[in-house]
C-alpha cells in the first residue's frame, strides 16, 4: 500500500479522529488545569470544547474532500449526511445539561459523550462487518457508562444494568448473525456478501443469519420486541445521557440498519406487501414496524412519567422510521434521513426542557409540568414546539417527516396494495399519539395549580440551546428543502 492510501484513510476517518482528539483535550483541561475550579465553570468549559470539536468535525464533513473509499471506511452521501446529523445532535446534547449537577466527574462524562459519538460516526461510515461490530460495542459501552453516571440516583444504576444485560444479549445475536454470513460467503464486506448471495434461495442458514442480524440491530433502534430496556434507561439515566441515547444513537442505528439490508442483503428483500408476503428482511421489518407503532403508542397512554412516555414514544417512532427502510429507494433514504434528523432534534429539545424541571429524583411527572406556562413561558413555548413536532402537527418538521415517509412507502408498489396497510396503521397510531402528547401540553398550559409556585431559573446557555433547537424544528418544517435539497443533489446511489 502506498502513501496515498494512508492519506485517504486518514481523510475518511478524520471526523471520528477529531472527536477523539477533542476527548483528550477535554480530559487534559478538566483534570489538569481546572480540577479545583467551580463546578459550573468546569461544566461550561467542557461543553464548549465538545461543541467546538463537533463544529470542526462538521465543517470537515462539508469541505474535507467529499466521498471516498479506503479499507474499512466508506464515505458516500448517506454516510456524510449521517455524520453531520450525529455531530449536530452531539453538540446539542452537550448543551442541554449544563444546569444539571448529577456528577462531579465533568471531564469523564463529556469524554464518554465524545467516545460514543465517535463510535456512531464509525458505525455509519463502514461496510465491513468487523468494524460494524467494533463500533457498535464502542458506542454501546459508552452509553452504558453514561446511563450509570448519576451515582446518587439508584435508578441510574438499575437502568444501566438492564441496558447492559439486554445490550450484551443483542450483541451476541448480532455477532452470531455476522459469523453465519461470513461462513456462507467467506467475506466480511457487505458488497461482496451481496454479490455472493445473489441468486441464492432463502435457505435455512441464510434465514437464521438474517434473523439474528436483525434481532441485534433491532435492539439498537428499540423496536418491538427488543424495546424492553428503553423505558428504564430513559427514566433512570441522567437527562443528557437519555437525550443522547434517544437521538444520536437512534440516527446511527437506523443508518446502519439501512446499509446492512440495502447493501448486504440486496436480493433477499422478500415482500411485506399485503397478501403478498415473501420470505426476506422486508416482512420481518414490516412486523417490527407494526408491533412498534401499536405497542409504543398504546403503552405511552398509561404513563405518568414524562421520560417513560417519551421512551414508549421512541418505540413508536422506530416503527414509523422503518417505513423509510422498507421503501428501499432513494425517496426512502431521503425520508429516513430527514425523519431521524428532525425526530432527534425534537427529542433532544424535549429532554432539555425536562432537565430544567427535574428535581433530585431525576424524573418529571405530569404534576411537575403544571403551570409551566406561567412559571417559565420560554420553556413552555419550546416544549410546545418539540411536542407538537413529535406528534406530527404542521407546519413543524415532524409533520413533513412523517408525510415524506408515508409517501415513500406508498411508492414502493403503486400498482398494488403494497405497504398501504402499514401506512394506514401508522396514520391511525399517529392519531392515538396525539392524545398523550396533548396531555403534556394540557398540564403545561391549561392545568391549574393550587398554590403559587416559584419561577424556574434557566441559565442563558441552556436557554439559547433550546431556542436554537426550537427554531430549527420550525424552519425545517416550513422549508424542508434546506436539508433535502443538498442531500438530493448529493445522492449518487443507484437503486
Secondary structure, DSSP 8 states (H G I E B T S, - for coil): --HHHHHHHHHHTHHHHHHHHHHHHHHIIIIIISTTS-HHHHHHHHHHHHHHHHHHHHHHHHHS---EEETTEEE-HHHHHHHHHHHHHHHHHHHHTTT----S-HHHHHHHHHHHHHHHHHHHTB-BHHHHHHHHHHHHHHHHHHHT--TT-HHHHHHHHHHHHHHHHHHHHHHHHHHHHHHHHS--BHHHHHHHHTT----HHHHHHHHHHHHHHHHHTT-TTS-TTHHHHHHHS-HHHHHHHHTHHHHHHHHHHHHIIIIITTT---B-STT--BSSHHHHHHHHHHHHHHHHHHHHTT--BHHHHHHHHHHHHHHHHHHHHHH-SHHHHHHHHHHHHHHHHHHHHHHHHHHHH--TTS--BHHHHTTHHHH-HHHHHHHHHHHHHHHT-TTSHHHHHHHHHHHHHHGGGTTS-TTHHHHHHHHHHHHHHHHHHHHHHHHHHT---SS--------HHHHHHHHHHHHHHHHHHH-THHHHHHHHHH-----
